[in-house]
Amino acid sequence: MFPPDVSVSGHVVDDLFWYATALLAFTFAIIIAILVYCLIRYRARPGHRAVYSKGDTKRSTILTLIFAGIVFIGLDINLAYFDHHAFNELAGSPPDESDALVIDVHAQQYQWNFRYPGADGIFGESQDDLVDKQDNIFGLDRENDDAAMDDLESISEVAIPVNTPVIFKLTSNDVLHSFFPVNFRNKMDVLPGMTTRMYIEATEIGDYEIACAQLCGLNHYKMRAVLKVLSKEDYDAWIAQLTEDTARSEEHTSELQSH
């Protein structure tokens, strides 16, 4: 029924879904059984006349309150309890940034943009007044900010090593989006003017979809990206290729500017 779960914590979401389904199915079966019993027991038949009741007697009110209490405690409180524990396992104890791969994500209509800190391990400062959706997605001052000079950018594709904690730092360049790596059972709103975070750890190598789970405009359906989970060696090779491509692109840009 679900796409394969490839994360260390995604199983808690699947377990919660099936638990809620079983609990609600059981409750629904009881309600249907009571309704069928009442239809048969209190039907009009020879020697017994069906009586219409408005349900406004003291007895009816007490029964209504009892059933409401059972539903509230047995369903609402029950599911809220397990939901709280599922959320804590997914996001309650994120790793320290020093122990994880940190990736900066800027969303915009209609693409996901990813940034790695480069060889120095430090992100350049992102400045809102420098953001340009075409030429400077992350708002970097590459001429004056030393930390920004080696930052690596990727559009609609991001790679992470398997069995490694990853923190996505999320913000939007325009409207509200929602970062949804489907196979990781996790989702986070991406807001303009605010940074939100998502923690994941992949357990299986492969290519997985990142979708936008928030209607963000007419071409919302096009806002997709590929999350590549690689071995450590393949991830290093991917970063090396991205570094080479970035350097080649910057060299080409410099040649055009010089002419």
PyRosetta script that sets phi, psi and omega in degrees:
from pyrosetta import init, pose_from_sequence

init()
pose = pose_from_sequence("MFPPDVSVSGHVVDDLFWYATALLAFTFAIIIAILVYCLIRYRARPGHRAVYSKGDTKRSTILTLIFAGIVFIGLDINLAYFDHHAFNELAGSPPDESDALVIDVHAQQYQWNFRYPGADGIFGESQDDLVDKQDNIFGLDRENDDAAMDDLESISEVAIPVNTPVIFKLTSNDVLHSFFPVNFRNKMDVLPGMTTRMYIEATEIGDYEIACAQLCGLNHYKMRAVLKVLSKEDYDAWIAQLTEDTARSEEHTSELQSH")
pose.set_psi(1, -41.6)
pose.set_omega(1, -178.0)
pose.set_phi(2, -101.8)
pose.set_psi(2, 156.3)
pose.set_omega(2, 168.3)
pose.set_phi(3, -61.2)
pose.set_psi(3, 153.6)
pose.set_omega(3, -177.7)
pose.set_phi(4, -56.7)
pose.set_psi(4, 138.6)
pose.set_omega(4, 175.8)
pose.set_phi(5, -84.7)
pose.set_psi(5, 122.1)
pose.set_omega(5, -176.8)
pose.set_phi(6, -122.3)
pose.set_psi(6, 27.5)
pose.set_omega(6, -178.2)
pose.set_phi(7, -124.5)
pose.set_psi(7, 163.6)
pose.set_omega(7, -178.1)
pose.set_phi(8, -71.9)
pose.set_psi(8, -23.3)
pose.set_omega(8, -173.8)
pose.set_phi(9, -119.1)
pose.set_psi(9, -4.8)
pose.set_omega(9, -175.3)
pose.set_phi(10, -61.2)
pose.set_psi(10, -25.3)
pose.set_omega(10, -176.9)
pose.set_phi(11, -62.1)
pose.set_psi(11, -26.5)
pose.set_omega(11, -178.3)
pose.set_phi(12, -67.6)
pose.set_psi(12, -30.8)
pose.set_omega(12, 177.5)
pose.set_phi(13, -70.8)
pose.set_psi(13, -44.4)
pose.set_omega(13, 177.6)
pose.set_phi(14, -61.8)
pose.set_psi(14, -43.8)
pose.set_omega(14, 179.6)
pose.set_phi(15, -61.7)
pose.set_psi(15, -41.3)
pose.set_omega(15, 179.8)
pose.set_phi(16, -65.1)
pose.set_psi(16, -39.6)
pose.set_omega(16, 178.7)
pose.set_phi(17, -61.1)
pose.set_psi(17, -48.7)
pose.set_omega(17, -177.4)
pose.set_phi(18, -69.0)
pose.set_psi(18, -34.5)
pose.set_omega(18, 176.9)
pose.set_phi(19, -63.8)
pose.set_psi(19, -45.7)
pose.set_omega(19, 179.3)
pose.set_phi(20, -63.2)
pose.set_psi(20, -40.7)
pose.set_omega(20, 179.2)
pose.set_phi(21, -62.0)
pose.set_psi(21, -45.8)
pose.set_omega(21, -179.9)
pose.set_phi(22, -65.3)
pose.set_psi(22, -42.3)
pose.set_omega(22, -179.2)
pose.set_phi(23, -63.6)
pose.set_psi(23, -45.0)
pose.set_omega(23, -179.3)
pose.set_phi(24, -70.1)
pose.set_psi(24, -36.2)
pose.set_omega(24, 177.5)
pose.set_phi(25, -64.4)
pose.set_psi(25, -41.0)
pose.set_omega(25, 178.1)
pose.set_phi(26, -63.2)
pose.set_psi(26, -45.4)
pose.set_omega(26, 179.3)
pose.set_phi(27, -63.4)
pose.set_psi(27, -42.5)
pose.set_omega(27, 179.5)
pose.set_phi(28, -61.9)
pose.set_psi(28, -40.3)
pose.set_omega(28, -179.9)
pose.set_phi(29, -64.0)
pose.set_psi(29, -39.6)
pose.set_omega(29, 178.5)
pose.set_phi(30, -64.2)
pose.set_psi(30, -44.6)
pose.set_omega(30, -179.5)
pose.set_phi(31, -62.3)
pose.set_psi(31, -43.9)
pose.set_omega(31, 179.0)
pose.set_phi(32, -63.7)
pose.set_psi(32, -40.2)
pose.set_omega(32, 179.4)
pose.set_phi(33, -62.5)
pose.set_psi(33, -41.6)
pose.set_omega(33, 178.4)
pose.set_phi(34, -64.5)
pose.set_psi(34, -42.9)
pose.set_omega(34, 179.7)
pose.set_phi(35, -62.9)
pose.set_psi(35, -44.2)
pose.set_omega(35, 179.6)
pose.set_phi(36, -63.7)
pose.set_psi(36, -42.2)
pose.set_omega(36, 178.8)
pose.set_phi(37, -59.7)
pose.set_psi(37, -46.6)
pose.set_omega(37, -178.6)
pose.set_phi(38, -65.0)
pose.set_psi(38, -38.8)
pose.set_omega(38, 178.8)
pose.set_phi(39, -61.6)
pose.set_psi(39, -39.1)
pose.set_omega(39, -179.5)
pose.set_phi(40, -79.4)
pose.set_psi(40, -45.2)
pose.set_omega(40, -174.4)
pose.set_phi(41, -66.9)
pose.set_psi(41, -38.0)
pose.set_omega(41, -173.2)
pose.set_phi(42, -111.3)
pose.set_psi(42, 21.8)
pose.set_omega(42, 179.8)
pose.set_phi(43, -73.8)
pose.set_psi(43, 160.1)
pose.set_omega(43, 173.8)
pose.set_phi(44, -74.5)
pose.set_psi(44, 133.2)
pose.set_omega(44, -179.2)
pose.set_phi(45, -158.6)
pose.set_psi(45, 167.7)
pose.set_omega(45, 180.0)
pose.set_phi(46, -55.5)
pose.set_psi(46, 125.3)
pose.set_omega(46, 179.5)
pose.set_phi(47, 88.1)
pose.set_psi(47, -3.8)
pose.set_omega(47, 179.3)
pose.set_phi(48, -142.3)
pose.set_psi(48, 126.1)
pose.set_omega(48, -178.6)
pose.set_phi(49, -102.8)
pose.set_psi(49, 128.2)
pose.set_omega(49, 177.4)
pose.set_phi(50, -67.2)
pose.set_psi(50, 136.4)
pose.set_omega(50, -177.0)
pose.set_phi(51, -117.9)
pose.set_psi(51, 128.9)
pose.set_omega(51, 176.8)
pose.set_phi(52, -83.6)
pose.set_psi(52, 131.4)
pose.set_omega(52, 178.4)
pose.set_phi(53, -123.2)
pose.set_psi(53, 136.0)
pose.set_omega(53, 178.0)
pose.set_phi(54, -77.4)
pose.set_psi(54, -12.3)
pose.set_omega(54, -179.6)
pose.set_phi(55, 74.7)
pose.set_psi(55, 25.8)
pose.set_omega(55, -178.3)
pose.set_phi(56, -109.3)
pose.set_psi(56, 15.2)
pose.set_omega(56, 175.9)
pose.set_phi(57, -80.4)
pose.set_psi(57, 164.3)
pose.set_omega(57, 178.9)
pose.set_phi(58, -60.1)
pose.set_psi(58, -42.8)
pose.set_omega(58, 179.7)
pose.set_phi(59, -61.6)
pose.set_psi(59, -43.9)
pose.set_omega(59, 179.7)
pose.set_phi(60, -63.0)
pose.set_psi(60, -41.0)
pose.set_omega(60, 179.9)
pose.set_phi(61, -63.5)
pose.set_psi(61, -43.3)
pose.set_omega(61, 179.1)
pose.set_phi(62, -63.0)
pose.set_psi(62, -43.9)
pose.set_omega(62, 178.9)
pose.set_phi(63, -63.2)
pose.set_psi(63, -39.9)
pose.set_omega(63, 178.6)
pose.set_phi(64, -61.8)
pose.set_psi(64, -43.6)
pose.set_omega(64, 179.5)
pose.set_phi(65, -65.9)
pose.set_psi(65, -37.9)
pose.set_omega(65, 178.9)
pose.set_phi(66, -64.6)
pose.set_psi(66, -47.4)
pose.set_omega(66, -179.5)
pose.set_phi(67, -65.7)
pose.set_psi(67, -37.7)
pose.set_omega(67, 177.8)
pose.set_phi(68, -63.3)
pose.set_psi(68, -40.5)
pose.set_omega(68, 178.0)
pose.set_phi(69, -64.2)
pose.set_psi(69, -40.5)
pose.set_omega(69, 178.8)
pose.set_phi(70, -63.5)
pose.set_psi(70, -43.7)
pose.set_omega(70, 179.1)
pose.set_phi(71, -65.1)
pose.set_psi(71, -43.7)
pose.set_omega(71, -177.9)
pose.set_phi(72, -63.0)
pose.set_psi(72, -45.1)
pose.set_omega(72, -178.7)
pose.set_phi(73, -78.4)
pose.set_psi(73, -44.2)
pose.set_omega(73, -175.1)
pose.set_phi(74, -73.2)
pose.set_psi(74, -29.1)
pose.set_omega(74, -179.0)
pose.set_phi(75, -108.9)
pose.set_psi(75, -63.4)
pose.set_omega(75, -172.9)
pose.set_phi(76, -62.1)
pose.set_psi(76, -54.6)
pose.set_omega(76, -178.7)
pose.set_phi(77, -66.2)
pose.set_psi(77, -40.1)
pose.set_omega(77, 179.7)
pose.set_phi(78, -59.5)
pose.set_psi(78, -51.3)
pose.set_omega(78, -179.1)
pose.set_phi(79, -68.3)
pose.set_psi(79, -36.8)
pose.set_omega(79, 178.0)
pose.set_phi(80, -62.5)
pose.set_psi(80, -36.8)
pose.set_omega(80, 178.8)
pose.set_phi(81, -62.3)
pose.set_psi(81, -50.1)
pose.set_omega(81, -178.6)
pose.set_phi(82, -71.8)
pose.set_psi(82, -32.6)
pose.set_omega(82, 176.1)
pose.set_phi(83, -63.0)
pose.set_psi(83, -40.5)
pose.set_omega(83, 178.3)
pose.set_phi(84, -60.2)
pose.set_psi(84, -43.9)
pose.set_omega(84, -179.7)
pose.set_phi(85, -69.2)
pose.set_psi(85, -36.3)
pose.set_omega(85, 177.4)
pose.set_phi(86, -64.6)
pose.set_psi(86, -43.5)
pose.set_omega(86, 179.1)
pose.set_phi(87, -62.4)
pose.set_psi(87, -41.7)
pose.set_omega(87, 179.4)
pose.set_phi(88, -62.0)
pose.set_psi(88, -37.0)
pose.set_omega(88, 179.4)
pose.set_phi(89, -71.7)
pose.set_psi(89, -34.3)
pose.set_omega(89, 179.8)
pose.set_phi(90, -75.4)
pose.set_psi(90, -42.3)
pose.set_omega(90, -169.5)
pose.set_phi(91, -137.3)
pose.set_psi(91, 0.7)
pose.set_omega(91, -173.7)
pose.set_phi(92, -76.0)
pose.set_psi(92, -24.2)
pose.set_omega(92, -177.4)
pose.set_phi(93, -133.6)
pose.set_psi(93, 69.0)
pose.set_omega(93, -179.6)
pose.set_phi(94, -67.9)
pose.set_psi(94, 151.7)
pose.set_omega(94, 178.6)
pose.set_phi(95, -70.9)
pose.set_psi(95, 158.8)
pose.set_omega(95, 173.1)
pose.set_phi(96, -68.7)
pose.set_psi(96, 145.2)
pose.set_omega(96, -177.7)
pose.set_phi(97, -60.0)
pose.set_psi(97, -27.1)
pose.set_omega(97, 179.1)
pose.set_phi(98, -71.2)
pose.set_psi(98, -17.5)
pose.set_omega(98, -179.0)
pose.set_phi(99, -105.7)
pose.set_psi(99, 8.0)
pose.set_omega(99, -174.8)
pose.set_phi(100, -135.0)
pose.set_psi(100, 162.5)
pose.set_omega(100, 170.1)
pose.set_phi(101, -83.3)
pose.set_psi(101, 121.2)
pose.set_omega(101, -178.8)
pose.set_phi(102, -103.8)
pose.set_psi(102, 128.0)
pose.set_omega(102, -179.5)
pose.set_phi(103, -124.5)
pose.set_psi(103, 128.6)
pose.set_omega(103, 178.1)
pose.set_phi(104, -87.4)
pose.set_psi(104, 131.7)
pose.set_omega(104, -178.1)
pose.set_phi(105, -124.9)
pose.set_psi(105, 123.5)
pose.set_omega(105, 173.0)
pose.set_phi(106, -114.2)
pose.set_psi(106, 119.6)
pose.set_omega(106, 177.6)
pose.set_phi(107, -93.2)
pose.set_psi(107, 149.4)
pose.set_omega(107, 174.1)
pose.set_phi(108, -158.8)
pose.set_psi(108, 158.9)
pose.set_omega(108, 176.5)
pose.set_phi(109, -67.8)
pose.set_psi(109, 115.1)
pose.set_omega(109, 0.2)
pose.set_phi(110, -132.2)
pose.set_psi(110, 69.9)
pose.set_omega(110, -179.0)
pose.set_phi(111, -154.9)
pose.set_psi(111, 156.9)
pose.set_omega(111, 174.5)
pose.set_phi(112, -100.9)
pose.set_psi(112, 131.0)
pose.set_omega(112, -179.7)
pose.set_phi(113, -117.1)
pose.set_psi(113, 132.8)
pose.set_omega(113, -174.4)
pose.set_phi(114, -121.0)
pose.set_psi(114, 146.6)
pose.set_omega(114, -179.6)
pose.set_phi(115, -138.0)
pose.set_psi(115, 133.8)
pose.set_omega(115, 174.2)
pose.set_phi(116, -107.8)
pose.set_psi(116, 153.5)
pose.set_omega(116, -174.7)
pose.set_phi(117, -75.5)
pose.set_psi(117, -8.6)
pose.set_omega(117, 178.8)
pose.set_phi(118, 82.6)
pose.set_psi(118, -171.6)
pose.set_omega(118, -172.8)
pose.set_phi(119, -63.9)
pose.set_psi(119, -31.2)
pose.set_omega(119, -177.8)
pose.set_phi(120, -78.6)
pose.set_psi(120, -9.2)
pose.set_omega(120, 178.8)
pose.set_phi(121, 72.3)
pose.set_psi(121, 12.7)
pose.set_omega(121, -176.8)
pose.set_phi(122, -124.7)
pose.set_psi(122, 130.7)
pose.set_omega(122, 176.0)
pose.set_phi(123, -76.3)
pose.set_psi(123, 139.5)
pose.set_omega(123, 169.6)
pose.set_phi(124, -70.2)
pose.set_psi(124, 154.8)
pose.set_omega(124, -178.3)
pose.set_phi(125, -71.2)
pose.set_psi(125, 130.4)
pose.set_omega(125, 176.6)
pose.set_phi(126, -90.9)
pose.set_psi(126, 122.6)
pose.set_omega(126, -176.8)
pose.set_phi(127, -113.3)
pose.set_psi(127, 122.6)
pose.set_omega(127, -175.1)
pose.set_phi(128, -57.7)
pose.set_psi(128, -37.0)
pose.set_omega(128, -176.4)
pose.set_phi(129, -73.1)
pose.set_psi(129, -11.0)
pose.set_omega(129, 178.8)
pose.set_phi(130, -100.8)
pose.set_psi(130, -5.8)
pose.set_omega(130, -177.2)
pose.set_phi(131, -65.4)
pose.set_psi(131, 128.5)
pose.set_omega(131, 174.7)
pose.set_phi(132, -136.1)
pose.set_psi(132, 124.1)
pose.set_omega(132, -173.0)
pose.set_phi(133, -63.6)
pose.set_psi(133, -19.8)
pose.set_omega(133, -179.6)
pose.set_phi(134, -100.6)
pose.set_psi(134, -48.4)
pose.set_omega(134, -169.7)
pose.set_phi(135, -105.8)
pose.set_psi(135, -19.7)
pose.set_omega(135, -177.4)
pose.set_phi(136, -149.2)
pose.set_psi(136, 72.5)
pose.set_omega(136, -173.1)
pose.set_phi(137, -60.2)
pose.set_psi(137, -36.8)
pose.set_omega(137, -175.7)
pose.set_phi(138, -96.5)
pose.set_psi(138, 1.8)
pose.set_omega(138, 177.5)
pose.set_phi(139, 63.5)
pose.set_psi(139, 46.8)
pose.set_omega(139, -176.6)
pose.set_phi(140, -96.9)
pose.set_psi(140, 144.8)
pose.set_omega(140, 172.5)
pose.set_phi(141, -102.5)
pose.set_psi(141, 84.6)
pose.set_omega(141, -173.5)
pose.set_phi(142, -72.1)
pose.set_psi(142, -16.2)
pose.set_omega(142, -179.9)
pose.set_phi(143, -82.7)
pose.set_psi(143, -34.2)
pose.set_omega(143, -173.9)
pose.set_phi(144, -113.4)
pose.set_psi(144, -15.4)
pose.set_omega(144, -179.0)
pose.set_phi(145, -102.4)
pose.set_psi(145, 106.4)
pose.set_omega(145, -177.2)
pose.set_phi(146, -59.2)
pose.set_psi(146, -38.2)
pose.set_omega(146, -177.6)
pose.set_phi(147, -66.8)
pose.set_psi(147, -25.8)
pose.set_omega(147, -177.1)
pose.set_phi(148, -82.8)
pose.set_psi(148, -17.3)
pose.set_omega(148, -171.1)
pose.set_phi(149, -64.1)
pose.set_psi(149, -31.0)
pose.set_omega(149, -177.6)
pose.set_phi(150, -108.6)
pose.set_psi(150, 10.2)
pose.set_omega(150, 176.5)
pose.set_phi(151, -62.3)
pose.set_psi(151, 141.9)
pose.set_omega(151, -176.9)
pose.set_phi(152, -109.9)
pose.set_psi(152, 133.9)
pose.set_omega(152, -177.7)
pose.set_phi(153, -118.9)
pose.set_psi(153, 144.9)
pose.set_omega(153, 177.6)
pose.set_phi(154, -140.8)
pose.set_psi(154, 138.4)
pose.set_omega(154, -179.3)
pose.set_phi(155, -107.9)
pose.set_psi(155, 125.7)
pose.set_omega(155, 173.2)
pose.set_phi(156, 64.1)
pose.set_psi(156, 14.0)
pose.set_omega(156, 175.8)
pose.set_phi(157, -151.6)
pose.set_psi(157, 132.2)
pose.set_omega(157, 179.0)
pose.set_phi(158, -138.8)
pose.set_psi(158, 142.3)
pose.set_omega(158, -179.5)
pose.set_phi(159, -120.2)
pose.set_psi(159, 142.8)
pose.set_omega(159, 175.5)
pose.set_phi(160, -137.5)
pose.set_psi(160, 151.7)
pose.set_omega(160, 175.5)
pose.set_phi(161, -80.1)
pose.set_psi(161, 147.0)
pose.set_omega(161, 180.0)
pose.set_phi(162, -68.3)
pose.set_psi(162, 150.5)
pose.set_omega(162, 177.8)
pose.set_phi(163, 56.8)
pose.set_psi(163, 37.9)
pose.set_omega(163, 180.0)
pose.set_phi(164, -131.6)
pose.set_psi(164, 129.5)
pose.set_omega(164, 176.4)
pose.set_phi(165, -62.3)
pose.set_psi(165, 135.6)
pose.set_omega(165, -179.2)
pose.set_phi(166, -130.6)
pose.set_psi(166, 133.8)
pose.set_omega(166, 175.4)
pose.set_phi(167, -116.1)
pose.set_psi(167, 121.9)
pose.set_omega(167, 172.7)
pose.set_phi(168, -96.0)
pose.set_psi(168, 124.9)
pose.set_omega(168, 174.2)
pose.set_phi(169, -101.1)
pose.set_psi(169, 116.4)
pose.set_omega(169, -164.8)
pose.set_phi(170, -113.6)
pose.set_psi(170, 134.5)
pose.set_omega(170, 170.6)
pose.set_phi(171, -150.0)
pose.set_psi(171, 168.0)
pose.set_omega(171, -177.1)
pose.set_phi(172, -121.1)
pose.set_psi(172, 143.4)
pose.set_omega(172, 176.7)
pose.set_phi(173, -90.0)
pose.set_psi(173, -3.8)
pose.set_omega(173, -179.3)
pose.set_phi(174, -148.6)
pose.set_psi(174, -80.7)
pose.set_omega(174, -173.0)
pose.set_phi(175, -114.5)
pose.set_psi(175, -177.9)
pose.set_omega(175, 178.3)
pose.set_phi(176, -73.0)
pose.set_psi(176, 129.2)
pose.set_omega(176, 174.2)
pose.set_phi(177, -125.1)
pose.set_psi(177, 177.8)
pose.set_omega(177, 175.7)
pose.set_phi(178, -143.0)
pose.set_psi(178, 119.7)
pose.set_omega(178, -175.8)
pose.set_phi(179, -82.9)
pose.set_psi(179, 116.9)
pose.set_omega(179, -172.4)
pose.set_phi(180, -134.9)
pose.set_psi(180, 87.6)
pose.set_omega(180, 170.9)
pose.set_phi(181, -76.4)
pose.set_psi(181, 101.7)
pose.set_omega(181, -164.4)
pose.set_phi(182, -56.0)
pose.set_psi(182, -44.2)
pose.set_omega(182, -174.5)
pose.set_phi(183, -76.4)
pose.set_psi(183, -0.8)
pose.set_omega(183, -179.3)
pose.set_phi(184, -107.7)
pose.set_psi(184, 2.2)
pose.set_omega(184, 175.6)
pose.set_phi(185, 54.8)
pose.set_psi(185, 35.5)
pose.set_omega(185, -177.4)
pose.set_phi(186, -134.5)
pose.set_psi(186, 153.6)
pose.set_omega(186, -176.4)
pose.set_phi(187, -156.2)
pose.set_psi(187, 140.1)
pose.set_omega(187, -179.7)
pose.set_phi(188, -145.8)
pose.set_psi(188, 132.7)
pose.set_omega(188, 175.6)
pose.set_phi(189, -66.1)
pose.set_psi(189, 143.6)
pose.set_omega(189, 179.8)
pose.set_phi(190, -117.7)
pose.set_psi(190, 117.6)
pose.set_omega(190, -168.0)
pose.set_phi(191, -117.1)
pose.set_psi(191, 140.1)
pose.set_omega(191, 173.2)
pose.set_phi(192, -69.1)
pose.set_psi(192, 136.5)
pose.set_omega(192, 178.1)
pose.set_phi(193, 79.7)
pose.set_psi(193, 7.3)
pose.set_omega(193, -178.7)
pose.set_phi(194, -146.6)
pose.set_psi(194, 147.4)
pose.set_omega(194, 177.0)
pose.set_phi(195, -108.2)
pose.set_psi(195, 122.5)
pose.set_omega(195, 172.7)
pose.set_phi(196, -110.0)
pose.set_psi(196, 166.6)
pose.set_omega(196, -175.2)
pose.set_phi(197, -133.2)
pose.set_psi(197, 147.2)
pose.set_omega(197, 173.3)
pose.set_phi(198, -134.0)
pose.set_psi(198, 137.1)
pose.set_omega(198, 178.1)
pose.set_phi(199, -112.9)
pose.set_psi(199, 131.2)
pose.set_omega(199, 174.1)
pose.set_phi(200, -139.6)
pose.set_psi(200, 162.2)
pose.set_omega(200, 171.5)
pose.set_phi(201, -146.3)
pose.set_psi(201, 118.9)
pose.set_omega(201, -175.0)
pose.set_phi(202, -85.2)
pose.set_psi(202, 145.3)
pose.set_omega(202, -179.8)
pose.set_phi(203, -114.3)
pose.set_psi(203, -11.0)
pose.set_omega(203, -177.2)
pose.set_phi(204, -135.6)
pose.set_psi(204, 136.2)
pose.set_omega(204, 177.8)
pose.set_phi(205, -72.4)
pose.set_psi(205, 141.3)
pose.set_omega(205, 178.7)
pose.set_phi(206, 158.6)
pose.set_psi(206, 178.8)
pose.set_omega(206, 176.6)
pose.set_phi(207, -106.1)
pose.set_psi(207, 129.9)
pose.set_omega(207, -174.8)
pose.set_phi(208, -132.3)
pose.set_psi(208, 153.4)
pose.set_omega(208, -174.7)
pose.set_phi(209, -84.8)
pose.set_psi(209, 139.3)
pose.set_omega(209, 165.4)
pose.set_phi(210, -111.0)
pose.set_psi(210, 124.3)
pose.set_omega(210, -179.9)
pose.set_phi(211, -114.4)
pose.set_psi(211, 164.8)
pose.set_omega(211, 169.4)
pose.set_phi(212, -100.2)
pose.set_psi(212, 120.3)
pose.set_omega(212, -175.4)
pose.set_phi(213, -98.6)
pose.set_psi(213, 17.1)
pose.set_omega(213, 178.8)
pose.set_phi(214, -129.3)
pose.set_psi(214, 126.5)
pose.set_omega(214, 179.5)
pose.set_phi(215, -60.3)
pose.set_psi(215, 113.9)
pose.set_omega(215, -171.0)
pose.set_phi(216, -119.6)
pose.set_psi(216, 11.1)
pose.set_omega(216, 179.3)
pose.set_phi(217, 145.2)
pose.set_psi(217, -177.1)
pose.set_omega(217, -175.2)
pose.set_phi(218, -62.6)
pose.set_psi(218, -34.6)
pose.set_omega(218, -178.4)
pose.set_phi(219, -101.8)
pose.set_psi(219, 27.9)
pose.set_omega(219, 179.5)
pose.set_phi(220, -51.3)
pose.set_psi(220, -38.7)
pose.set_omega(220, -176.7)
pose.set_phi(221, -63.3)
pose.set_psi(221, -19.4)
pose.set_omega(221, -179.0)
pose.set_phi(222, -85.8)
pose.set_psi(222, -9.5)
pose.set_omega(222, -172.8)
pose.set_phi(223, -82.3)
pose.set_psi(223, 85.1)
pose.set_omega(223, -177.5)
pose.set_phi(224, -135.4)
pose.set_psi(224, 157.1)
pose.set_omega(224, 176.6)
pose.set_phi(225, -146.1)
pose.set_psi(225, 166.8)
pose.set_omega(225, 178.1)
pose.set_phi(226, -109.6)
pose.set_psi(226, 128.1)
pose.set_omega(226, 173.8)
pose.set_phi(227, -102.8)
pose.set_psi(227, 112.9)
pose.set_omega(227, -177.5)
pose.set_phi(228, -96.7)
pose.set_psi(228, 118.5)
pose.set_omega(228, 173.9)
pose.set_phi(229, -97.6)
pose.set_psi(229, 117.5)
pose.set_omega(229, -172.3)
pose.set_phi(230, -121.7)
pose.set_psi(230, 161.1)
pose.set_omega(230, 169.4)
pose.set_phi(231, -67.0)
pose.set_psi(231, 163.5)
pose.set_omega(231, -178.6)
pose.set_phi(232, -57.6)
pose.set_psi(232, -41.0)
pose.set_omega(232, -178.5)
pose.set_phi(233, -67.4)
pose.set_psi(233, -44.7)
pose.set_omega(233, -179.9)
pose.set_phi(234, -67.7)
pose.set_psi(234, -33.9)
pose.set_omega(234, 177.5)
pose.set_phi(235, -64.9)
pose.set_psi(235, -44.3)
pose.set_omega(235, 178.1)
pose.set_phi(236, -60.6)
pose.set_psi(236, -39.5)
pose.set_omega(236, 178.6)
pose.set_phi(237, -66.9)
pose.set_psi(237, -37.5)
pose.set_omega(237, 179.4)
pose.set_phi(238, -64.8)
pose.set_psi(238, -43.6)
pose.set_omega(238, 178.3)
pose.set_phi(239, -65.0)
pose.set_psi(239, -40.3)
pose.set_omega(239, 178.7)
pose.set_phi(240, -62.1)
pose.set_psi(240, -40.4)
pose.set_omega(240, 178.5)
pose.set_phi(241, -67.8)
pose.set_psi(241, -39.2)
pose.set_omega(241, 178.1)
pose.set_phi(242, -64.8)
pose.set_psi(242, -38.6)
pose.set_omega(242, 177.0)
pose.set_phi(243, -62.8)
pose.set_psi(243, -43.5)
pose.set_omega(243, 179.2)
pose.set_phi(244, -64.7)
pose.set_psi(244, -43.6)
pose.set_omega(244, 179.5)
pose.set_phi(245, -64.3)
pose.set_psi(245, -38.7)
pose.set_omega(245, 179.3)
pose.set_phi(246, -64.3)
pose.set_psi(246, -45.0)
pose.set_omega(246, -180.0)
pose.set_phi(247, -63.4)
pose.set_psi(247, -40.3)
pose.set_omega(247, 179.5)
pose.set_phi(248, -65.7)
pose.set_psi(248, -40.1)
pose.set_omega(248, 179.7)
pose.set_phi(249, -66.0)
pose.set_psi(249, -41.7)
pose.set_omega(249, 179.2)
pose.set_phi(250, -66.5)
pose.set_psi(250, -36.8)
pose.set_omega(250, 177.7)
pose.set_phi(251, -65.3)
pose.set_psi(251, -40.5)
pose.set_omega(251, 178.4)
pose.set_phi(252, -65.1)
pose.set_psi(252, -40.7)
pose.set_omega(252, 179.0)
pose.set_phi(253, -63.6)
pose.set_psi(253, -41.1)
pose.set_omega(253, 179.8)
pose.set_phi(254, -64.0)
pose.set_psi(254, -39.2)
pose.set_omega(254, 178.5)
pose.set_phi(255, -64.8)
pose.set_psi(255, -40.4)
pose.set_omega(255, 179.2)
pose.set_phi(256, -65.7)
pose.set_psi(256, -40.0)
pose.set_omega(256, 179.9)
pose.set_phi(257, -67.3)
pose.set_psi(257, -34.8)
pose.set_omega(257, -179.7)
pose.set_phi(258, -68.5)
pose.set_psi(258, -26.7)
pose.set_omega(258, 179.1)
pose.set_phi(259, -86.2)
pose.dump_pdb("model.pdb")
